[in-house]
Amino acid sequence: MSDTVRLGLQAPQAGPNAVAGFVKDFVHRAHAGGFTKFWVGDHILMGGFSHRAKEHEMFLEPLVLLAYIAGGLDDIELGTSILVVPYRNAFSLMKGVATLAHLTQQPLSVGVGAGWAKHEFDALGVPFRARGRLTDEFCELFAKLRYTPDEAWRVGPYEYSGSGFEPRLDARAKIWVGGNSPAARRRAARWGDGWQPTGLTVDTMREGIAELQACCREVGRDSSEVELGLRLRIRPTPEVSPHYIGDLLGPYIDAGVRDFLLEINTREQQRALESIDRIVESAKLARLID
């Protein structure tokens, strides 16, 4: 496992921030400050999130958004945190992922998860109780297309003859398993290049790492092959310490986490841009970005 710590940002995707001009301003501001990795999430319907968003809240499609972000920059990494893979046909989704990696020629972290929003599953006609199996099928399909694209095989209902899937999956595309559950850790141990839970405390993260290592032993895998990530929602107000980022991330780094996704918790565009500047200054003080 690399000792290099990587910082990424969640790109604007929802609500009033989900407009082309602000997405561009946000990404270019962060990139100028030293950020080189940008992540996006996944929802198809926002109705039913009355505790978080309006019923008719804007939410942009993840792969299209990543393609837009990559269009103006040629030295960045892209990530999904996370794709709810049971929402879509696995082969069709893999086509979109492979096409994105092929056209952008950028490293791609394909973060995947089983999902939790039952109303979205209901609207899409996908059995909610089948979401774990469908996610595993996608992970296996990803592995087959990465390692044995010229062989014939079957994954669940998908039968592949050993030819016809182009573009090939870029070798730099990695699968990250999102989620805090035991099932997510088992999935990461079996299929993942990385594990990315959300918002865990340092102690809970340490416990999760220990459980992940145990899962790796059960499947005969070296746990050092699985990168450790963490998604954190932050609010770097003007009052925070200049050492905010170092103080926040330091204990996780000591626990072994090397890849961080930071989500700026504001819907106000100017505040978001100012937050980027504070994060950059704080991360530079901690020597986490150049």
N, C-alpha and C positions, 0 to 999 in steps of 0.2 A: 504494500500500500504506500502511495506517495506521501511524503511529509509536507508537500505544498498545500497551503490552505487556499481554497478558491471561494470567492464571493460572487454571487449572482443576484440579480434583482428581478422581481416580478414585474412584468411589463403592464402598462395600463390596458385594461380589457373590458371593464364593466362601467355602466352608468355614464355620468357626464364626461368621464375621462376616455371613453371608448370612441374617440374621433381621430382621424388620420393625423391632423396637425399636431395634436398633443402627444400622441404615441411617438411621432418622430422627434418632437422636442425633448421628451422624457429620455428616450433611448440615446439620442445624440449627446445630451447633457451628461448622462451617466457614463457613456463611452469616453467622452472627453476627460472625465475625471479618473478613468482607469478601469471601469467595469467592462468586462468583455463577455459576460454570459447573461442571457435574458431568458426568462421562463414565462410560460403562460399556462392557464388552467383550462377547465372544460365544463361547460354546462350547455345544454340544448334548450331547456326551458327554465325561466327564472320564476315563474309563478309558483307559489307555495313557500317562498322564502320571506314571509312577511316580517320575520324577525331581523332580516338582513338587507332586504332590497324591495323595491316596489315590484308589483306584479308584472309590470311591463318594462322592467329594467333591461337596458342594452347589455348584451354579452356577446363578444366576438368569437367566431369559430377559431380554434387554436392553431391549426396547421396553416390556414390562410394568413392569420396574424403573424406567425413566425416568418412566413415567406415575405410579408411586407416589411418586417423589421430587418430581415437580412438583405433586402434590396439595396439599402444605402450604405452598407458596411461590409467589408470583406475580411475582417479579422476577429469575428465574434463566434461564440458558441451559443447554441439554441437548446431549449429544454421544455418539456411539458410536465407540469406539476398540478394535476396529473391528468392524463387521458383516461376517461372512464371507458375502458375498452369494451365492456358488454353492450354499450349503446349502439355499436356498429358491427357490421360483418367484419370478421377478423382479417380476411384476405383483402377486402376493400380498404380497410384502415392501413394495413401494411403497404398497400400501393401508394397511399398518400404519404406515409412516412418515408418510403424509399424514394419517392419523387422529390420530396422536400430536401432530403439529404443529397440527392444527385444534382439538383439545380443550384443549391446554395453552396455545395462543396464545403460545408461547415460541420464541425463536430456536433452531433445531436444526441442529447440525453432524452430518451423516450421514457418518461416517467409514466407508470401505469398503475391503475387501481381498480377495485371492484365497484366503487361507488356506494352511495348511501341514500340518495334522494329518491325515495320510492315513487313519488309522483312523476318523475322523469321516466323511470322504467315503465310505469303504467301507460304513459302517453305514447311511448315508443313500441309498446307491445312486447317488451322483453320481460320474461319472468324474473321477478326480483330475487327469488330464492336460487336462481341459477347463476347469479352474478359471479360467484367464486369460481365455478367450473368454467364459465366463459372467459374469465380473466386468465385462468391457467392455460386454456387452449390458445389464447393469443400469445402468451409467453412461450409456449412450446412452438408455435408457428414462427415466431420471431427467431428462435434458436435454430429451427430447421432451415429457414431461408438464409440465415447468416452462415451456418456451417456446412449444410449439405444441399445447396441449391440445385445441384445436378443429379440428385437422387430422387427416386420415387418414394413417397411416404404418405401416411394418413395421420391427420391430427383431428380427433373428434369427428365432425362431419366433413372435414376438408380433405379431399383427395387430390394429391399433386403428382403429376407424371414425371417430374424432373426437368421440365423445360417450360418456357413461356412466361416466366415472371421476370420482367425487366421494367425499370432498371434494377440491377442487383442492389441489395442492401449494402450501403457503405460500411466498411469495416469499422469506421469511427463511430457508428451509431451504437449506443449502449442502452441497455434496458435498466431502468431504475424502478424499483417497486416502492410505491408510496403507501402510507398507512401505519397506524400505531398498533394494530391488532396482532395477536399471535399468528393468525392466518397470513398476514402481510409478511411477517418475519420468516415464516416457512416458505412462502413464495420467493422471497428474496434469496434465501439460502439455496433454493433449487435452481432459480432462473436468473437471478439478478446480478448485474454488474455493480449495483449499488442499492442501498436502502435509504429512503428519505421519509422519516416520520415528520409530524407537524407539531410544533409548540410544546415539546416535552421539556420538563425540568431536567436539570443536569442529572439528578439522582435517577429519575425515570429513564433517561437516555442511557445511563450506565446499565440499568437493569435490562433494557431492551437489547443493548449490545451483547450482554452475557447470554440472553436467550437466543439471539441470532447466531452466536458462536456455537451454542449447543445444537441448533437446527442444522448448521453446516456440518457438524460432526456426524449427525444422524444420516445425512445424505452423502457422507464421504468426501466433503469438500473443504478445502483450506479457507477459513474465514477471512484471511487476508486478501482473498480475491474479490471480496465484496466491499466496495467503497462505502463509507459512512457519511451520510448527509443529514441535513436538518433544515426544515422550513420554519422560519420565525417571522411573526408579524411584529413590526417595530413602529415606534412613533418618536422620531428624533426631533422633539420640539426645541425652540431656541434656548430653553432652560437646561437642557441635558448637558452633562459633563463632556468636555472635549475627548475624554477617554471612554465614552459611552460604548462604542463598538468593541474595543479591546476588553473592557470589563464584562460586557455581555457574552462575548464569544469565547473568551479565554478559558473558562472552566470546561466548555464543551470541547475545545481543542485539546485540552489536557486529557479528556475522556476518549479521544480518538477521532472525533469528527473532523473531516477535512473539506467538506463541501457544504456551503451555506446558501440557502435561498432566503433573501431578505424581502419582505413585503411591506412597503410603506403604507401605513394605515391612515390614509386621508383621501377624501374625495375632492379636495380643493386643489386645483391645478397649480397655482402659484406656490402653495405650501408644499406640494409634492416636489417641485423643482428645488425649492430651498432645502428641503429635507435631503435631497441627493447631495447637495453641496456639503451639508453637515456630516453625512455618512462618509463621504470621500475624505474630508479632513480628519475625521476620527479614525477611519481605517488606515490612513497614511501614518498617523501617529502610532498606531499599533503595528505598522509595517505589514499590513495584510494586503495592501495594493501598492503599486509603485507610484 
